[in-house]
Amino acid sequence: MDNLKDNRLDRIKDILKESNKPINGTELAKQLNVSRQIIVQDIGLLRAQNVPIVSTNRGYSLVDSKRPSRTFKVHHKDEDIERELNLLVDMGVTVEDVFVRHRIYGVISAEMNIKSRKDVAKFLDDIENSVSTPLKHITNDYHFHKVTADDEETLDLVEKILKEEGFLV
């Protein structure tokens, strides 16, 4: 039985590695002929083994830990969310997450995995069609983004542009 589970865990890693987009639990379950709940448990086991899997509202994906990353503290109003995110993805970065530092609750974060204008549009649509509000609202619009890029030079350019646009704190 353990051999079957080990093979399934290896197969999940392979599927996520080969995919250029997140894959939801239902799709993984279909491919592996198991229930979605088994996939959720397997993802938990893989994470416990330090496999860098992130989950977004679009599904699971592997984090490419070889890419340079940087965290930026930013501040802007709601009407600038689209401009900020498009600016970032147009520069070739992936917006991995958003987080805030709350004085009572500590760090509160959410995975984003936004890498294209299509992802930005989906994110904005999700906000518009939800009763939830952006995380930045609980800290007067101050928030952080961890972004990854192909190289440090791109991250330097992102920092410069965020500063010029008035987003960087």
VENCOR-V590075 format. One record per backbone hydrogen bond with DSSP energy under -1.0 kcal/mol. CO is the residue of the C=O (numbers start at 1). NH is the residue of the N-H. Records with the same first field share a line. If there is no record, write none. Layout:
CO->NH / NH
This chain:
1->5
2->6
3->7
4->8
5->9
6->10
7->11
8->12
9->13
10->14
11->15
12->16
13->17
14->18
15->19
23->60
24->28
25->29
26->30
27->31
28->32
29->34
35->39
36->40
37->41
38->42
39->43
40->44
41->45
42->46
43->47
44->48
45->49
46->51
47->50
51->53
52->63
54->61
56->59
59->56
60->23
61->54
63->65
64->67
68->149
70->147
72->145
73->169
74->143
77->80
78->81
80->84
81->85
82->86
83->87
84->88
85->89
86->90
88->93
89->92
94->96 / 148
95->114
96->112
98->110
99->144
100->108
102->106
106->102
108->100
110->98
114->95
116->120
117->121
118->122
119->123
120->124
121->125
122->126
123->127
124->128
125->129
127->130
134->137
135->138
136->139 / 141
139->142
143->74
144->99
145->72
146->96 / 97
147->70
148->94
151->155
152->156
153->157
154->158
155->159
156->160
157->161
158->162
159->163
160->164
161->165
162->167 / 168
163->166
167->75
